[in-house]
């Protein structure tokens, strides 16, 4: 019997088979596609905010969708680090910085962090996503990861380090240190104002703090599938996972469930990733049929 895996190409070989016209079309960015997607996302976000703020009937039920929408702004921030959601570069920058506040994710810092992740994907020595250790291998680590505690602790430490400490990670370019320091101090000042507002009104607690805390696990569960249990190899079609999922999740995540495709060709904007998926599908080596199936298989490997 022929070994189908032996017929698969790595990401460089697979992309080399694309015609110049196809490659150019896949990289075409669009303000319209990005702004329409963003408008729909913000419409849903604002609807949930109004539902809670006006104490409309059954308003506590809106905490869950609001928290998911806040949390999944991460995927938009991630896309903005690549300047791909919008054709106009400054729109990507503005939107990326706007996402920083609800996520506690400083955009200038995150861009450098994420570019290093792409360069050293799943490399245990150099991938900054692994600088604090490997992905969960025990039930306790798995539960802690999904709780979101590690994320909030890490981002608070990053903000304080960037604002007042020494910025010395090898993937953070010295020419951007001043901007990172300024960014962190501005964000910390804004958080101080937000938390001070709680002395006057609990609105920030209900509209941002609580929803973000209770729904961060949904984002953690999504993110673990991107590279969890993928091999530490150079082939992006193996070290990153594509997860088959529904339109709602793809909408929330700006098509990032096509994650192997994204890593193989990061210049492709979110709205062309389904087309890239069609081209690379025969060569994908790490895939899951849904997030439930991924986590079921992941848990089977825990100690």
C-alpha positions in Angstrom: 0.0 0.0 0.0 1.3 3.5 -0.9 2.1 5.7 2.1 -0.1 8.8 1.5 2.1 10.8 3.9 5.1 10.3 1.7 3.2 12.0 -1.2 2.6 15.1 0.9 4.6 18.2 0.2 6.0 20.5 2.8 4.7 24.1 2.8 7.5 25.5 0.6 7.0 22.7 -2.0 3.2 23.1 -1.9 3.3 26.9 -2.3 5.8 26.6 -5.2 3.2 24.7 -7.1 0.8 27.7 -7.1 0.8 29.8 -10.2 2.0 33.4 -10.0 -1.5 34.6 -10.7 -2.9 32.4 -7.9 -0.3 33.6 -5.4 -1.0 37.2 -6.3 -4.8 36.8 -6.0 -4.4 35.1 -2.6 -2.4 38.0 -1.3 -4.8 40.7 -2.4 -6.0 42.7 0.7 -9.3 44.5 0.9 -10.5 47.3 3.2 -14.0 46.5 2.3 -13.8 42.8 3.3 -12.1 43.8 6.6 -14.4 46.6 7.5 -17.5 44.6 6.7 -16.3 41.8 9.0 -15.3 44.3 11.7 -18.6 46.1 11.5 -20.6 42.9 12.0 -18.3 41.9 14.9 -18.7 45.3 16.6 -22.5 45.2 16.0 -22.7 41.9 17.9 -20.4 43.3 20.6 -22.4 46.5 21.0 -25.7 44.6 21.1 -24.4 42.5 24.0 -23.2 45.6 25.8 -26.5 47.3 25.4 -28.4 44.2 26.6 -26.4 44.2 29.8 -26.1 47.9 30.4 -29.9 48.4 30.0 -30.7 45.4 32.2 -32.9 44.0 29.4 -34.8 40.8 30.2 -32.4 37.8 30.9 -29.5 40.2 30.7 -27.1 37.8 32.6 -27.3 35.5 29.6 -25.5 38.1 27.5 -22.4 37.9 29.7 -21.3 34.7 27.8 -21.5 36.0 24.2 -20.0 39.3 25.3 -17.0 37.6 27.0 -16.4 35.5 23.9 -16.5 38.5 21.7 -14.0 40.4 23.9 -11.7 37.4 24.1 -11.7 36.6 20.4 -10.6 40.1 19.6 -7.3 38.4 20.1 -7.6 36.8 16.7 -8.2 40.3 15.1 -5.2 41.7 17.0 -3.2 38.7 15.7 -4.3 39.4 12.1 -3.3 43.1 12.5 0.2 42.1 13.4 0.5 40.8 9.8 -1.2 43.9 8.4 -3.6 41.6 6.5 -7.2 42.4 7.7 -7.3 45.7 5.8 -5.5 47.0 2.7 -4.7 50.3 4.3 -1.8 49.9 6.6 -2.8 52.5 9.2 -6.2 50.9 9.7 -4.4 47.7 10.7 -2.3 49.6 13.2 -5.2 51.6 14.7 -7.4 48.5 15.1 -4.5 46.5 16.6 -3.9 49.2 19.2 -7.7 49.4 19.9 -7.7 45.7 20.7 -4.9 46.1 23.2 -7.1 47.6 25.9 -9.8 44.9 26.3 -7.2 42.2 25.9 -4.4 43.6 28.1 -2.3 42.8 25.0 0.1 45.6 24.1 0.1 45.7 20.3 3.6 46.9 19.6 5.0 44.2 21.9 2.7 41.6 20.5 3.7 42.2 16.9 7.4 41.5 17.7 6.4 38.5 19.8 4.2 37.0 17.1 6.7 37.5 14.3 9.2 35.5 16.3 6.5 32.8 16.8 6.1 32.6 13.1 9.9 32.4 12.5 10.4 29.6 15.1 7.0 27.9 15.2 7.0 25.1 17.8 10.7 25.3 18.3 11.1 24.6 22.0 14.3 26.7 22.2 13.2 29.8 20.3 9.4 30.0 19.9 8.4 32.7 22.4 5.0 31.0 22.9 7.1 28.2 24.6 9.5 30.4 26.6 7.7 29.6 29.9 7.5 25.9 29.1 5.9 23.4 26.9 2.1 23.1 26.3 0.1 21.2 29.0 1.2 17.6 29.5 -0.7 16.9 32.7 -4.3 17.3 33.8 -3.3 20.0 36.3 -1.4 22.0 33.6 -4.3 21.5 31.2 -6.8 22.9 33.7 -4.6 25.8 34.6 -4.1 26.6 30.9 -7.8 26.6 30.1 -8.6 28.7 33.2 -6.8 31.7 31.6 -4.9 32.4 34.8 -1.5 32.0 33.0 -2.6 34.5 30.4 -3.7 37.2 32.7 -0.6 36.8 35.0 1.7 36.8 32.0 0.2 40.0 30.5 0.2 41.9 33.7 3.9 40.9 34.2 4.6 42.0 30.6 3.0 45.3 31.0 4.8 46.1 34.2 8.1 44.8 32.8 7.7 47.0 29.6 6.6 50.0 31.6 9.2 50.0 34.4 11.7 47.2 33.9 14.3 46.1 31.4 13.1 45.1 28.0 15.6 42.5 26.9 13.9 39.6 25.2 15.9 38.7 22.1 12.8 38.9 19.8 12.0 42.5 20.9 14.0 44.9 18.6 15.8 47.7 20.5 14.5 50.3 18.1 11.0 49.6 19.3 11.8 49.5 23.1 10.8 53.2 23.6 7.4 52.6 21.9 6.8 49.5 23.9 7.5 51.3 27.1 5.2 54.2 26.2 2.5 51.8 25.1 2.6 49.9 28.4 2.5 53.0 30.5 -0.5 54.3 28.6 -2.4 51.0 29.0 -1.6 50.9 32.7 -2.9 54.5 33.2 -6.1 53.5 31.4 -6.5 50.4 33.5 -6.0 52.6 36.6 -8.9 54.8 35.4 -11.1 51.9 34.7 -10.6 50.3 38.1 -11.0 53.7 39.8 -14.4 54.0 38.0 -15.6 50.9 40.0 -15.7 53.2 43.0 -18.5 55.1 41.2 -20.2 52.5 39.1 -19.9 48.7 38.6 -20.4 49.0 34.8 -16.9 48.2 33.9 -17.1 45.0 36.0 -20.3 43.8 34.2 -19.3 44.9 30.7 -15.7 44.0 30.6 -14.0 42.4 33.6 -16.4 39.6 34.4 -17.2 38.6 30.8 -13.5 38.5 30.0 -12.6 36.4 33.0 -15.4 33.8 32.5 -14.8 33.5 28.7 -11.0 33.5 28.5 -11.2 29.6 28.7 -13.0 29.6 25.4 -10.1 31.4 23.7 -7.6 29.2 25.5 -9.4 26.0 24.2 -9.3 27.5 20.7 -5.7 28.5 20.8 -4.4 25.2 22.2 -5.6 23.5 19.0 -3.4 25.7 16.8 -0.2 24.0 17.8 -0.9 21.5 20.6 0.5 18.1 20.0 2.0 19.2 16.6 5.6 18.1 16.0 8.5 20.5 16.4 9.5 20.5 12.7 10.1 23.3 10.1 7.1 22.2 7.9 4.3 24.6 8.6 1.7 22.1 7.3 2.8 19.8 10.2 3.7 22.1 13.1 0.4 24.0 12.9 -3.1 22.6 13.0 -6.1 23.3 10.8 -9.4 22.6 12.6 -12.6 21.9 10.7 -15.3 24.0 12.4 -18.5 25.9 11.7 -19.0 29.4 10.2 -19.6 31.0 13.6 -16.3 30.0 15.0 -14.6 30.9 11.7 -16.2 34.3 11.9 -15.2 34.9 15.5 -11.7 33.8 14.8 -11.3 35.7 11.5 -10.8 32.3 9.7 -7.8 31.4 11.8 -9.0 27.8 12.3 -7.2 27.5 8.9 -4.1 27.8 10.9 -1.7 25.6 9.0 -2.5 27.6 5.9 -2.0 30.9 7.7 1.5 29.8 8.9 2.4 28.4 5.5 1.5 31.7 3.8 1.1 34.6 6.4 0.6 37.2 3.7 -2.8 35.8 2.8 -5.6 37.9 4.4 -8.3 36.2 6.4 -10.9 36.3 3.6 -8.7 34.3 1.2 -7.8 31.6 3.7 -10.6 29.3 2.6 -9.2 29.5 -1.0 -5.7 28.7 0.3 -7.1 25.8 2.2 -8.5 24.3 -1.0 -5.1 24.5 -2.5 -3.1 23.1 0.4 -5.7 20.6 1.8 -4.0 17.5 0.3 -0.8 18.3 2.1 -2.0 19.2 5.6 -0.5 16.9 8.2 -2.0 18.2 11.4 -5.8 18.5 11.4 -8.7 18.0 13.7 -12.4 17.4 12.9 -13.7 20.0 15.4 -12.5 21.4 18.7 -14.4 18.8 20.7 -12.5 16.0 18.9 -9.2 17.8 19.3 -9.6 18.2 23.1 -10.8 14.7 23.5 -7.7 13.4 21.8 -5.5 15.9 23.7 -6.8 14.7 27.0 -6.1 11.1 26.1 -2.5 12.0 26.0 -2.3 13.7 29.4 -0.6 12.2 32.4 
